[in-house]
Amino acid sequence: MAANDGRGQARTLDPEKQTLLNQHTEKHFTAGEIVRDIIIGVSDGLTVPFALAAGLSGANATSSIVLTAGIAEVAAGAISMGLGGYLAAKSEADHYTRELRREEEEVVNVPDTEAAEVAEILAEYGVEPHEYTPVVNALRKNPKAWVDFMMKFELGLEKPDPRRALHSALTIAIAYVLGGSVPLLPYVFFPRAREALVASVVVTLGALLIFGFAKGQFTGNKPFQSAFQTALIGAVASAAAFGLAKAIHP
């Protein structure tokens, strides 16, 4: 595999090292941003319409009213959550662009200071002066690689995907709709809101347990603990909404 030196020229790795890389396949999970968006969308989608449906049922609303209000909430929530995801990702991209321009200016205007910062970063990893000096000198000859190094190791910023904002918005919105349809589905089949509420509680808590377990698996947390916590949050939210509605409208 050829590596680019930052000036458009390809550099070839040592054959022995390239062989080692070809023989070793790392199984890292790299879809963190997509999973995060799905978790945000499904989590809120399951919880908010669930609490709304429970609250309206507690106020003695009919199934048709609960369903209508629930659909309206899911639509509004999906748009709001999707827009929030878009703006968050867009802000990250704008922040990266600003910092990139600043670093590009600094390696030109204050190269000695930037070189000192590279030395400081490497020293923090235990690299001795006689070891990092050639690295610093090599980076000074390669401005693009120098800027990339500073973005990653000084600022901790990775170049964002230019399509990230749109993908984030769509992923969160779709996940919210899918999650929000679960607690509302029983109200389609049960004309009496109380019966629909019981079915909604069973179905939604089951979905929350499954979702929480899967979330724990993907994020590396304890799956059963994650399942319990996720279901508990949904149960508390719906119980609070139902109790408040009953207190206001006995």
ZAKOL-963371 format. One record per residue (C-alpha): x, z, y; residue in one letter. Coordinates in pm, whole numbers, plus 50000, padded with zeros to 5 digits. Example, Ala and Ser with C-alpha at 12.3 -4.5 7.8 and 13.67 -1.06 7.14 Angstrom:
! ZAKOL-963371
512305078049550a 513675071449894s 
This chain:
! ZAKOL-963371
500005000050000m 501414990550340a 501205014550633a 500925003250994n 503605016051230d 501305015851534g 502714983551679r 500974959951444g 503954958951205q 503444968950846a 505754993950685r 505994996250308t 506235029950138l 509035037949899d 508075022349559p 508395055749381e 506105073349628k 503645044549617q 503515047249237t 502745084449264l 499935077549511l 498465050649287n 498485074248988q 496875103149174h 493235101849280t 491995130749493e 488365140349449k 487545153549793h 484015154249931f 484105132050241t 480435128250334a 480265160950528g 478625146750841e 475855129250646i 475165160350439v 475085181450755r 472485158350909d 470385158750594i 470545196650579i 469485199750944i 466595175450901g 465245187850568v 465675224650654s 463695222250977d 461275197250823g 460375221350545l 460205252450763t 458515242651091v 455485223150954p 455155249950684f 454875277050948a 452495255751155l 450215249050859a 450195285850766a 449395295851123g 446525271351154l 445185281850815s 445305317750930g 443215307751232a 440565294150994n 441235257551076a 440005231250832t 442365211450613s 441755180150820s 442765198051139i 445845213150977v 446815179050840l 446295161551174t 448265187651366a 450945187851099g 451415150251108i 451635151151487a 454235178851468e 456295160451207v 456295128951421a 457265147851736a 459805168951550g 461455138751388a 461825121551725i 463105153151893s 465565161851614m 466755125951583g 467335123451956l 469195156351951g 471455143451674g 472075111151864y 473015129252186l 475275153652000a 477175125651823a 477355105252145k 478775135152331s 481455139352063e 482405102552092a 482535104552473d 484685135852454h 487105118552216y 487365088352447t 488125110152750r 490805129752568e 492315097752427l 492725083052773r 494265115552898r 496805115952616e 497655079352673e 498365087153038e 500415118252956e 502785100952712v 503565076552993v 503635100353292n 505085131953135v 506815120652813p 509255149952803d 506405175052818t 504515157052545e 507665155552333a 508055193052378a 504485197652261e 505205177451947v 508235199551878a 506095230651931e 503435218351688i 505995210451418l 507765243651475a 504475261551404e 504575245851057y 508035260150998g 509955228151069v 513405235351208e 514755218651529p 517255197351342h 514395185751117e 511755178051380y 514055161851637t 514165128251449p 510355129751416v 509955135651790v 512325107051871n 510525083751630a 507165091651790l 508545085352137r 509395050052027k 505845044751903n 503325053852177p 500215046051971k 501325067951681a 502395094251933w 498935095352089v 497285096151746d 499525125351648f 498605144851962m 494885138051916m 494935151251561k 497435179651575f 497245191651935e 493525186952001l 492195186351644g 490115155251712l 489425127251466e 488335092851583k 484535091751546p 482685063351382d 481195041851664p 477955039851463r 477855077351407r 475295085051680a 472685060451549l 473285070051187h 472955106951273s 469675101351457a 468135081251174l 469375104850902t 468025136051072i 464705119751160a 464095106150809i 465155139150650a 462775157750881y 459855135350785v 460605139150414l 460905176650444g 457835179650665g 455635160450424s 456065186850151v 454065215750306p 451395191950436l 450775173350110l 448385199449960p 446105196150261y 445475160150158v 444025170949822f 442345204149905f 439475202850158p 439455240650195r 442395252550401a 442805285350211r 443215267149880e 445535242050041a 447575270550191l 448135286449851v 449245253149707a 451415246650013s 453135280349973v 453915273749607v 455105238149660v 457125245349973t 458825276549842l 459755256949531g 461135228949747a 463055254049959l 464595269549649l 465665235649516i 466945224449855f 468815257149910g 470415254649566f 471515218649630a 472805228149975k 474895255649821g 476335231249568q 477335205949833f 478715230850085t 480655251449832g 478555282949883n 476905303149608k 473955280849502p 471605308949399f 472315329149711q 471795298149925s 468505290849747a 467245326349804f 468255326650172q 466665292850241t 463395302450072a 463385336350248l 463685320250591i 460765296950519g 458655325250380a 459305348050678v 458535320250927a 455245310750759s 454195347150709a 454885354751075a 452855324451187a 449975333150952f 449935369851058g 450055361451428l 447215336551391a 445085361951203k 445755388251466a 444715365051751i 441855348151563h 440535372151292p 
